[in-house]
Amino acid sequence: MMSKDSSGLLQQLFSQYAHEVNAFIRSRWPREPDVADIVQETFLKLSQYGETESIQNHRAFLFQTASNLTIDRHRRRNTRERYDDADVEIEQLADFNPSPEQHWQTREQLELFSRWLDELPELRRHAFVLYRIEGCSHQEIATRLGISVRCSERYVMLALQHISKRLDQLDNPGWR
């Protein structure tokens, strides 16, 4: 719970810096549609900080928080757009009735991909499958496989490089 003194300080800081934080966001991210929301969320973060009086440079705290929040929004938006596009493709596939030739080609691609995975060392293969197919985080992978998070990240990256190298070696443009 915010004290009365903290509440007064927050109001003072809002009066003093809200317009400046708004202008800062607009200048750095001119196409950002939610500037007012970000400004409000910035001051909400400040109010949730607890010991607002202990912050030595409130202006810097507000600008850094606004910057972080804006970057987070852009990342979430990009992720959402990427997955929204994938959902559209999946919906189109759901209505798609493959021909016997397409069915055979897909089966052949899956078998080839499976062989590529089999070429990987066991832990690397498991890390890749857990990450890309089962959707586990690197922390979950590390716990399951008894390795470090950094090792999980490295194994997945090396597996992706291996798969990418194999794809580059193909003469079949249908995979690219």
N, C-alpha and C positions, 0 to 999 in steps of 0.2 A: 504494500500500500504506500502510496506517495504521500509524504508529509505536506503540510500546508506551505512550508518554506520552499520545498521542492516544486510544488505546484505553481507558486508565484514565480520562481526562477524559470520554470518551463514556459509560462506565459510571456515573461520578459524576453526570453530567448526567441520564442516564436515571433513576437512583434519585431524583434531586432533582425532576425536572420531568415525568416520564411521567404521573403521576396528574393533575397540574394541566393538562397539555395535553389529556388525555382529558376532563376535566371541562369545559374550554374548548370543545371540539368539541361535546360533548353539550348544552351550554347554548346555543350559537349555532345548531346544526343538530340539534334533538331527534329528528328522524326519520331521521337518518343511520344506516344499518345496519352500516357498516364502520368504526366508530370505532377499534377496536383495530388494524385494518390501517393506518389513517391514522397513528396514533401510531407504529407501527413504521416506516412509510415516512418519517415525519418525521425519526426518528433515523437512518434509513438515509441520507437526504439530507445530514444533518449529517456523517455518517461519510465521505461521498463528497466533502465540501466541500474536503478536502485540508488546509488550514491551520486546523484547528478552533480552535487556540489564539489565532489572530489576530482571532477574532470578539469584538467588545467587549461585546455583550450577548447571551449565549447564550439567555436566556429569550425575548427579543424575536424572535430568529432562529427559535426553535422554534415560537412562536405564529404568526408570519407564514408559515412553511413549512406548518404544519398547516392554516392558513386557505386558503392557495393550493391545497394538495392536495385539500382538501374541495371547494372551488369547482370545480376541474378534474374531480373525480369526478362532481359534479352535472351539469356541462356534458356530459361524455361519456355519462352515463346518459340525459339528456334527448335527446341526439342519437341514441343507440341506440334509444330508445323511439320517436322520430319515424320513424326508418328501419324499425324493426320493424313499425310500423303500415303504412307504405308497402308493405312486402313482403307483408303480408297482403292489401292491396288488389290488388297485382299478381297474387298467386296466385289471387284470386277472378276477376280479369279473364282469366287464362289459361284457366280453365274456362268462361268466358263465351263463348257463341256468339252474336255480335250479329246482330240482324235486319237485313234490307236497309235499313230506315229508320234504325236506329242506325248502321249503317256509313256511310250517306250523311251523317248528321248529324255524325259524327266527321270525315269527310273535309272537310265544309264548315267545321268549326271549325278544322281544320289550315290550310286555305287562308286563312281570315280571319286567323289568327295569323301566317301567313307574310306576308300583306300588311302587318300592323302592324309586323313586323320590317323590311320593306322601307322603311317610312316613316322609319326611324332613319338617322342618318348612318353611313357605312360602318364606321368604327372602333368606334363605340358598338355597332353590330349584331354585329360580330365579337367584341368583348369579351363581350357578353351570351351569344352562342352558345357561346363557349369556356368560359365560367363555368357556365352553367345546363345546357347540353346535353352538352358534352364533359367537364365536371367539372374543369376546370383551375383551379389556384390563381391568385390575383391576380399572384403573382410570375411564374408561367408565362405568363400573358397579357401582362404587361408585356414580358417577353423576346421573345415571339413577335411582338407588334405594335410593338415599339420605343417604348413609352411607359413612364411611371413606374407604380409600384404604386398610388400614390394616384389617378392618372388612371384606371387600370383599375377601381378601386373606384367612382370617380365615374361612369364610363361605364355600369357594370352597374347602379348605383343609378338613373341617369337612364332607362335602358332599362326597368327594372322599373316606374318611375313611369309611363312612357309606356304600357306594357302594362296596368297597373292602371287608368289613365285610360280607355283604350279599353274595358276590361271594364266599368267603371262606366257607360259610355255605352250599353251593350247593353240591350235589353229582354228578352233571353233568360235566364231564371233557371237554365237548365241549365248555365250557365257558372260560376255562383257557388257 
